[in-house]
Amino acid sequence: MKVRVAARELGIKLEIVPVDLEQTKRPDYLAQNPTGKVPALIDDDGSVMWESGAILVHLAERDPLHLLLPTEPHLRAEVFRWLFFGATHIQPWISLLGQERLLKPRSGQPTDHGIVVMAERELARFLPILDDCLGQRDYLVRRYTVADIALGCGFEGAEARGIHLNDYPRIHAWRERLRGRSTWKD
């Protein structure tokens, strides 16, 4: 979703190729993305990019108006800080909760309650930081950037994973602002 939203914001046309989870383990896919995950972007010149945060930055740097990635050094550093914060302190735990609360039950595997407790503890540690930031502004870096896309998309389906955004009213309001953008509609 992150890459699709950024591309829409920038007016970049993407050819979306649906990939099921089994395909991502095949040698041809692994040659493009050795992590065996999605997304992978094959650029116009044939180069392959993987890791959604890197793809977001790559696409944003192609925009001469710098709509999603500021050129001013301090603002740019703030964008990267939030990208790294999300990738390190938020998204791994949201993903683990999805695996434990959604994927495992669908395949008949038991939920590992120790992992759930650990993920909830870590999110309880880091979500207040995000919520506090959003109490000072509408977007993470004074204006809408790839940081909002990266972190915001991570909260889609939060409730199904047992993450109660009502406990974080500013994150909840921010997610609703993001969802209100036409580029977030699928």
C-alpha positions, 0 to 999 in steps of 0.5 A: 500500500505504501508504494501505491499511495506514494506513486499516486501522490506523485502522479507516477503510474505503476503496473501492479503485479499481484503476487501471492505468498508462495510466489515470493519464495520462488527463485525468480522472485528471490532474484528480484527481492532476496527477502522473499517479501513484497514489494519489489519495484522494477524501475523504468531502467530495469533496476530492481528496488526492494524495501518499501521505505527505500522505494518511497524515498526513491520515488519521492526523489524523482519529484522535482517539486519535492512534495513528499521528501523535503530538500532542507537538511533538517526536515529531510533528517526528520523524515528519515528519523520517522522512517527509521523509527517506524521501521524499527520500533513500530512496524515489526511489532504490528507485523508480529501481532498480525502474524500471531492474531491473524495469520496463525489462526487462519492456518490452524497454528496456535498463537504464541502469547509470549510474542503477543505480550512482548509486541504489546509491551513494545508498542505501549512503549513507542506509540506514545512517542508518535502520539505526542508528536502528532499533538503538536502538528497534523503530520509527522514533519510539519507537512505530509511526507513519505514518513506519513505514508510509511507509518500511516499505512502500517496502521491499516488493519490495526484493530484486527491486530488488537491495536486500539487506536482509541487509546492514542487519539492523535494517532487515530485522528492522523490516520483518519486525515490520511485516509481522507486523502484521495490517494489512500483509496483503493 
